[in-house]
C-alpha cells in the first residue's frame, strides 16, 4: 500500500470496508455481516454523533452538492 494519507479512524474503517467489498459502495450498503465490529461505522460516519444544522448550513451544503454534481455531470457551464 503506497498511499500515505493519514486517515481519521472513521475514514480508516470506511477504507477497510471499501477494501472488504471490492470498492463497491453498494456492497457496503448491503453488507450482510451485521455482527462485524465495523458494521455500524461502514458508511464513514459515527452513528453515535447526530449533527444538527442551521438553515444556512443546510442551504450551503445543498449549494455545494449541486455545484459538485453539476461539475461531475458536465452541466456546469464553466466547464463547457
Ligand atoms: S462491516 Fe461489512 S464491509 Fe465493513 S469490514 Fe465488516 S464485513 Fe467488511
py3Dmol code that shows the C-alpha trace and the ligand (Angstrom):
import py3Dmol

protein = """\
ATOM      1  CA  UNK A   1       0.000   0.000   0.000  1.00  0.00           C
ATOM      2  CA  UNK A   2       1.763   3.138  -1.211  1.00  0.00           C
ATOM      3  CA  UNK A   3      -0.971   5.587  -0.209  1.00  0.00           C
ATOM      4  CA  UNK A   4       0.446   7.686   2.640  1.00  0.00           C
ATOM      5  CA  UNK A   5      -2.693   9.630   3.545  1.00  0.00           C
ATOM      6  CA  UNK A   6      -3.356   9.949   7.242  1.00  0.00           C
ATOM      7  CA  UNK A   7      -6.953   8.970   7.850  1.00  0.00           C
ATOM      8  CA  UNK A   8      -9.200   9.539  10.803  1.00  0.00           C
ATOM      9  CA  UNK A   9     -10.260   6.288  12.491  1.00  0.00           C
ATOM     10  CA  UNK A  10     -13.717   6.538  10.939  1.00  0.00           C
ATOM     11  CA  UNK A  11     -12.274   7.114   7.468  1.00  0.00           C
ATOM     12  CA  UNK A  12      -9.877   4.204   8.016  1.00  0.00           C
ATOM     13  CA  UNK A  13     -12.868   1.990   8.799  1.00  0.00           C
ATOM     14  CA  UNK A  14     -14.537   3.206   5.616  1.00  0.00           C
ATOM     15  CA  UNK A  15     -11.377   2.389   3.656  1.00  0.00           C
ATOM     16  CA  UNK A  16     -11.322  -1.084   5.202  1.00  0.00           C
ATOM     17  CA  UNK A  17     -14.952  -1.632   4.222  1.00  0.00           C
ATOM     18  CA  UNK A  18     -14.193  -0.416   0.688  1.00  0.00           C
ATOM     19  CA  UNK A  19     -11.355  -2.942   0.552  1.00  0.00           C
ATOM     20  CA  UNK A  20     -13.567  -5.673   2.010  1.00  0.00           C
ATOM     21  CA  UNK A  21     -16.310  -5.032  -0.557  1.00  0.00           C
ATOM     22  CA  UNK A  22     -14.066  -4.561  -3.619  1.00  0.00           C
ATOM     23  CA  UNK A  23     -14.572  -0.761  -3.707  1.00  0.00           C
ATOM     24  CA  UNK A  24     -18.330  -1.099  -4.120  1.00  0.00           C
ATOM     25  CA  UNK A  25     -20.394   1.492  -2.258  1.00  0.00           C
ATOM     26  CA  UNK A  26     -23.497  -0.556  -2.957  1.00  0.00           C
ATOM     27  CA  UNK A  27     -21.999  -3.709  -1.473  1.00  0.00           C
ATOM     28  CA  UNK A  28     -21.019  -1.820   1.673  1.00  0.00           C
ATOM     29  CA  UNK A  29     -24.577  -0.617   1.992  1.00  0.00           C
ATOM     30  CA  UNK A  30     -25.792  -4.190   1.533  1.00  0.00           C
ATOM     31  CA  UNK A  31     -23.133  -5.753   3.779  1.00  0.00           C
ATOM     32  CA  UNK A  32     -24.678  -8.894   5.275  1.00  0.00           C
ATOM     33  CA  UNK A  33     -22.118  -9.255   8.091  1.00  0.00           C
ATOM     34  CA  UNK A  34     -24.126  -7.443  10.744  1.00  0.00           C
ATOM     35  CA  UNK A  35     -22.049  -8.889  13.570  1.00  0.00           C
ATOM     36  CA  UNK A  36     -18.822  -7.354  12.174  1.00  0.00           C
ATOM     37  CA  UNK A  37     -17.479  -4.879  14.713  1.00  0.00           C
ATOM     38  CA  UNK A  38     -17.063  -2.289  11.945  1.00  0.00           C
ATOM     39  CA  UNK A  39     -20.616  -2.633  10.662  1.00  0.00           C
ATOM     40  CA  UNK A  40     -22.121   0.457  12.369  1.00  0.00           C
ATOM     41  CA  UNK A  41     -19.271   2.614  11.012  1.00  0.00           C
ATOM     42  CA  UNK A  42     -19.137   1.262   7.454  1.00  0.00           C
ATOM     43  CA  UNK A  43     -20.528   4.464   5.897  1.00  0.00           C
ATOM     44  CA  UNK A  44     -17.583   6.524   7.162  1.00  0.00           C
ATOM     45  CA  UNK A  45     -19.576   8.321   9.811  1.00  0.00           C
ATOM     46  CA  UNK A  46     -20.063   7.818  13.513  1.00  0.00           C
ATOM     47  CA  UNK A  47     -23.686   6.791  14.064  1.00  0.00           C
ATOM     48  CA  UNK A  48     -23.448   7.933  17.692  1.00  0.00           C
ATOM     49  CA  UNK A  49     -22.961  11.551  16.687  1.00  0.00           C
ATOM     50  CA  UNK A  50     -26.063  13.314  15.453  1.00  0.00           C
ATOM     51  CA  UNK A  51     -25.434  16.714  13.913  1.00  0.00           C
ATOM     52  CA  UNK A  52     -27.958  19.479  13.891  1.00  0.00           C
ATOM     53  CA  UNK A  53     -27.595  22.002  11.068  1.00  0.00           C
ATOM     54  CA  UNK A  54     -28.942  25.517  10.816  1.00  0.00           C
ATOM     55  CA  UNK A  55     -30.948  26.501   7.747  1.00  0.00           C
ATOM     56  CA  UNK A  56     -27.945  28.461   6.449  1.00  0.00           C
ATOM     57  CA  UNK A  57     -25.711  25.399   6.797  1.00  0.00           C
ATOM     58  CA  UNK A  58     -28.284  23.225   5.012  1.00  0.00           C
ATOM     59  CA  UNK A  59     -28.551  25.712   2.158  1.00  0.00           C
ATOM     60  CA  UNK A  60     -24.763  25.968   1.890  1.00  0.00           C
ATOM     61  CA  UNK A  61     -24.425  22.177   1.783  1.00  0.00           C
ATOM     62  CA  UNK A  62     -27.174  21.925  -0.838  1.00  0.00           C
ATOM     63  CA  UNK A  63     -25.482  24.562  -2.997  1.00  0.00           C
ATOM     64  CA  UNK A  64     -22.137  22.798  -2.598  1.00  0.00           C
ATOM     65  CA  UNK A  65     -23.598  19.431  -3.603  1.00  0.00           C
ATOM     66  CA  UNK A  66     -25.406  20.946  -6.597  1.00  0.00           C
ATOM     67  CA  UNK A  67     -22.196  22.642  -7.744  1.00  0.00           C
ATOM     68  CA  UNK A  68     -20.208  19.418  -7.410  1.00  0.00           C
ATOM     69  CA  UNK A  69     -22.941  17.390  -9.104  1.00  0.00           C
ATOM     70  CA  UNK A  70     -23.080  19.858 -11.987  1.00  0.00           C
ATOM     71  CA  UNK A  71     -19.311  19.639 -12.348  1.00  0.00           C
ATOM     72  CA  UNK A  72     -19.407  15.845 -12.182  1.00  0.00           C
ATOM     73  CA  UNK A  73     -22.179  15.525 -14.768  1.00  0.00           C
ATOM     74  CA  UNK A  74     -20.792  18.245 -17.009  1.00  0.00           C
ATOM     75  CA  UNK A  75     -23.801  20.504 -16.513  1.00  0.00           C
ATOM     76  CA  UNK A  76     -21.653  23.337 -15.227  1.00  0.00           C
ATOM     77  CA  UNK A  77     -21.446  25.956 -17.980  1.00  0.00           C
ATOM     78  CA  UNK A  78     -17.979  26.999 -16.776  1.00  0.00           C
ATOM     79  CA  UNK A  79     -16.625  23.584 -17.753  1.00  0.00           C
ATOM     80  CA  UNK A  80     -18.068  23.710 -21.278  1.00  0.00           C
TER      81      UNK A  80
END
"""
ligand_1 = """\
8
LIG
S -18.754 -4.031 8.042
Fe -19.018 -5.357 6.274
S -17.826 -4.339 4.667
Fe -17.123 -3.490 6.609
S -15.350 -4.768 7.169
Fe -17.177 -5.618 8.166
S -17.848 -7.209 6.759
Fe -16.484 -5.860 5.600
"""
view = py3Dmol.view(width=600, height=400)
view.addModel(protein, "pdb")
view.setStyle({"model": 0}, {"cartoon": {"style": "trace"}})
view.addModel(ligand_1, "xyz")
view.setStyle({"model": 1}, {"stick": {}})
view.zoomTo()
view.show()
